[in-house]
C-alpha cells in the first residue's frame, strides 16, 4: 500500500496486476478519490497544531463541476479527531493541479467550518461583488483593533477573478448505519453552488501562504462558509 505522498505524485508506484476474479467495487472506488481512502479509515495531519491527533474519515464528497463540457473533479474528505475532552473537525480538499511541472497531481487545502445559516438574499447578492471580508483575529481568537479603535479585516478575492458562482453535482459517502462500509442507499446526491475566494498572507512563521474562503450553497439554499490554507501534501499520511 502506497503512502499518501505516493498517491499524490504523478510518478506513482507500480500498480498490482488485475486478477481475473470479479470483485464488487466499494462505493469509494466508484467516485473521484485520489487518496484511495475509505470511510472510517484514519489520517494524520502533520502540522504543528494537529500532529498529535489521529483523524477518522467520516465522509467523502465527490464534486463534479462541468465547465463548457469539461469535467473538473474535486474531492472533500471530512475528518474528525475525537477523544473524551475534545473533538476536532476538518475538511481536506483536493483540487487537480494545472501546473504540469509539479510532482503532485493535486493541491491540498485544509478547511475549517466558519459559519452556516439558512438562505439570506442580501448575503447572496453581496457575493457577486467578487470580494469578501472577515474580521482579523488575534492568536487568542479576539478581533484585532487598529490604533483608531476600528476593527481590522482580512480581504479575499475570487480565484482567477471569476465573478459568477460555480454549479456542481455532488455525491456524499458516509457510513450512516455504522456497519463498517458505505452501502448504495447511504450515498447522498445533491446540487451545489459555490464561490471561491483567496488571499496571499503569511503563516505564524512568517512564511508566505495562500488562504482560501469558500462559500457553499446547497440545493435548499443553505449556506456554509469554510476558511482554510493550502498545505504541503507530504503532511498527510494514512
PyMOL commands that set and color helices and strands:
alter all, ss='L'
color gray80, all
select helices_A, chain A and resi 4-8+27-29+121-129+159-161+184-186+233-235
alter helices_A, ss='H'
color red, helices_A
select strands_A, chain A and resi 42-45+54-67+70-82+87-96+106-117+131-135+153-158+166-173+188-202+208-218+223-231+236-237
alter strands_A, ss='S'
color yellow, strands_A
deselect
rebuild
show_as cartoon
